[in-house]
Amino acid sequence: MKRQLNFFAAPDDAASFHCWLITTFSDIQGVYECPANYQNLERGPHPLTEASLGRGAVYLVPAWAKDKVVYTPPGSMATLDVFNSPVLEYIPSISHTNEGCIEAGRVYWGFRGQMERGEKRQIGDIFRWIESHSELVPNWGGWRMFQNAKQIPYVRQSVTDPKPNPLLSAA
């Protein structure tokens, strides 16, 4: 059940997603990619807050997956193994207001293990929420854009130079 969505979300769009995520999955936790950015948190799943989301990459850990998180090398807490851990990688969009540009975000599910029907549904709900609150960017291979992001003049898909927002006129 490998799956990925790339998207552009303005700060208001991201705030709506974060609120929905915390409200819908109140027991979801996070493993932060760079814990130094999160007030000296140790590695490992931590409760999520709206304030902690959107500051950098985080692996979302459903309550049923808390004891199934796998790190590499084995026995360490150095790097999370996204293929053997039932976690959803979330990289938020970053808004560069001084440049009139928004950087892409993504959600990625790479877990290769077995899951129960309810567990699959929970992960699917997160993808469905993003899909139902955003629209496809025509001719961009499945990239999505939230409503408020359509008002930002430029978008950056990765480390490339910003491109004109193809949905700017549709806002």
C-alpha positions as CSV (number, residue, x, y, z in Angstrom):
1,M,0.0,0.0,0.0
2,K,2.8,2.4,-0.9
3,R,1.4,5.9,-1.6
4,Q,2.5,9.5,-2.0
5,L,0.9,12.9,-2.5
6,N,2.8,16.1,-3.3
7,F,1.0,19.3,-2.7
8,F,1.1,23.1,-2.2
9,A,-0.6,24.4,0.9
10,A,-0.6,28.0,2.1
11,P,-0.4,28.5,5.9
12,D,-4.2,28.7,6.3
13,D,-4.6,25.5,4.3
14,A,-2.0,23.7,6.4
15,A,-3.6,25.0,9.6
16,S,-6.9,23.4,8.5
17,F,-5.2,20.1,7.8
18,H,-3.3,20.2,11.2
19,C,-6.6,20.9,13.1
20,W,-8.4,18.1,11.3
21,L,-5.6,15.7,11.9
22,I,-5.3,16.4,15.6
23,T,-9.1,16.4,16.1
24,T,-9.7,13.3,14.1
25,F,-6.7,11.3,15.4
26,S,-6.3,12.7,18.9
27,D,-3.9,9.9,19.9
28,I,-1.6,10.2,16.8
29,Q,2.0,10.9,17.7
30,G,5.1,12.1,15.8
31,V,8.7,11.3,15.4
32,Y,10.5,14.4,14.4
33,E,13.1,14.2,11.7
34,C,15.2,16.9,13.4
35,P,14.4,16.8,17.2
36,A,16.7,19.7,17.9
37,N,14.0,21.9,16.3
38,Y,11.5,20.8,18.8
39,Q,12.7,22.1,22.1
40,N,15.2,19.3,22.9
41,L,12.8,16.4,22.4
42,E,14.4,12.9,22.5
43,R,13.8,10.6,19.5
44,G,10.7,8.5,19.7
45,P,7.0,9.1,19.3
46,H,5.7,12.3,21.0
47,P,2.2,13.8,21.2
48,L,1.4,16.1,18.3
49,T,0.1,19.6,18.7
50,E,-0.9,22.1,16.0
51,A,2.0,24.2,17.0
52,S,4.5,21.4,16.4
53,L,3.2,20.5,13.0
54,G,4.3,22.6,10.0
55,R,7.8,23.3,11.4
56,G,9.6,20.5,9.5
57,A,9.4,16.9,8.5
58,V,7.6,14.6,11.0
59,Y,6.7,10.9,10.9
60,L,3.1,10.5,12.0
61,V,2.6,7.5,14.2
62,P,-0.9,6.2,14.6
63,A,-1.7,4.9,18.1
64,W,-1.9,1.3,16.9
65,A,1.7,1.6,15.4
66,K,3.4,3.1,18.5
67,D,5.1,-0.1,19.4
68,K,5.9,-1.1,15.8
69,V,8.4,1.8,15.0
70,V,11.7,0.5,13.6
71,Y,15.0,2.4,13.6
72,T,18.2,1.7,11.8
73,P,20.7,0.6,12.7
74,P,18.9,-1.9,14.9
75,G,18.8,-1.0,18.6
76,S,19.5,2.7,17.9
77,M,17.1,5.6,17.5
78,A,19.2,7.2,14.7
79,T,17.1,6.9,11.6
80,L,13.5,5.8,11.3
81,D,12.9,2.9,8.8
82,V,9.9,4.1,6.8
83,F,9.5,0.8,5.0
84,N,9.3,-1.4,8.1
85,S,7.6,1.1,10.4
86,P,3.8,1.9,10.0
87,V,4.4,5.7,9.9
88,L,3.3,8.4,7.5
89,E,6.0,10.9,6.5
90,Y,4.7,14.4,6.5
91,I,6.7,17.3,5.0
92,P,4.7,20.5,5.2
93,S,4.6,23.1,2.5
94,I,6.8,26.1,3.4
95,S,5.6,29.6,2.6
96,H,8.3,32.1,1.6
97,T,6.1,35.3,1.9
98,N,9.0,37.6,1.1
99,E,9.5,35.8,-2.2
100,G,5.8,35.3,-3.0
101,C,6.5,31.6,-3.2
102,I,5.4,28.4,-1.6
103,E,7.5,25.2,-1.4
104,A,5.9,21.8,-2.0
105,G,4.9,19.5,0.9
106,R,4.2,15.8,0.8
107,V,2.7,12.8,2.6
108,Y,4.3,9.4,2.0
109,W,3.3,6.0,3.2
110,G,6.0,3.3,2.4
111,F,5.2,0.6,5.0
112,R,5.5,-2.9,3.5
113,G,4.0,-4.9,6.4
114,Q,0.6,-6.2,7.0
115,M,-2.2,-4.0,8.3
116,E,-5.7,-4.6,9.5
117,R,-8.7,-3.1,7.6
118,G,-9.2,-0.4,10.2
119,E,-5.6,0.6,10.1
120,K,-5.6,0.9,6.3
121,R,-8.8,2.9,6.5
122,Q,-7.2,5.4,8.9
123,I,-4.2,6.0,6.6
124,G,-6.5,6.2,3.6
125,D,-8.6,8.8,5.5
126,I,-5.6,11.1,5.7
127,F,-4.9,10.8,1.9
128,R,-8.6,11.3,1.1
129,W,-8.8,14.5,3.3
130,I,-5.9,16.0,1.3
131,E,-7.4,15.0,-2.0
132,S,-10.9,16.3,-1.1
133,H,-9.5,19.7,0.1
134,S,-7.2,20.3,-2.9
135,E,-7.3,20.1,-6.6
136,L,-5.0,18.5,-9.2
137,V,-2.6,20.8,-11.0
138,P,-3.2,20.1,-14.7
139,N,-0.2,18.5,-16.5
140,W,1.9,18.3,-13.3
141,G,1.7,14.5,-12.8
142,G,-0.6,14.3,-9.8
143,W,0.6,17.3,-7.9
144,R,-2.2,19.0,-5.8
145,M,-2.9,22.5,-4.7
146,F,-5.1,23.8,-1.8
147,Q,-7.4,26.7,-2.3
148,N,-5.4,29.4,-0.5
149,A,-2.2,28.3,-2.2
150,K,-3.7,29.2,-5.5
151,Q,-3.3,32.9,-4.5
152,I,0.5,32.6,-4.2
153,P,2.3,33.8,-7.3
154,Y,5.1,31.2,-7.4
155,V,5.6,27.6,-6.5
156,R,8.7,25.5,-5.9
157,Q,8.5,21.8,-6.4
158,S,11.9,21.0,-4.8
159,V,15.3,22.8,-4.8
160,T,14.6,24.2,-8.3
161,D,13.9,27.8,-9.1
162,P,10.3,29.0,-8.4
163,K,7.9,28.6,-11.3
164,P,4.8,30.7,-11.9
165,N,1.7,29.2,-10.1
166,P,-0.3,27.5,-12.8
167,L,-3.5,27.9,-10.8
168,L,-3.0,31.6,-9.9
169,S,-5.6,32.9,-12.4
170,A,-8.1,30.3,-11.1
171,A,-8.1,31.7,-7.5
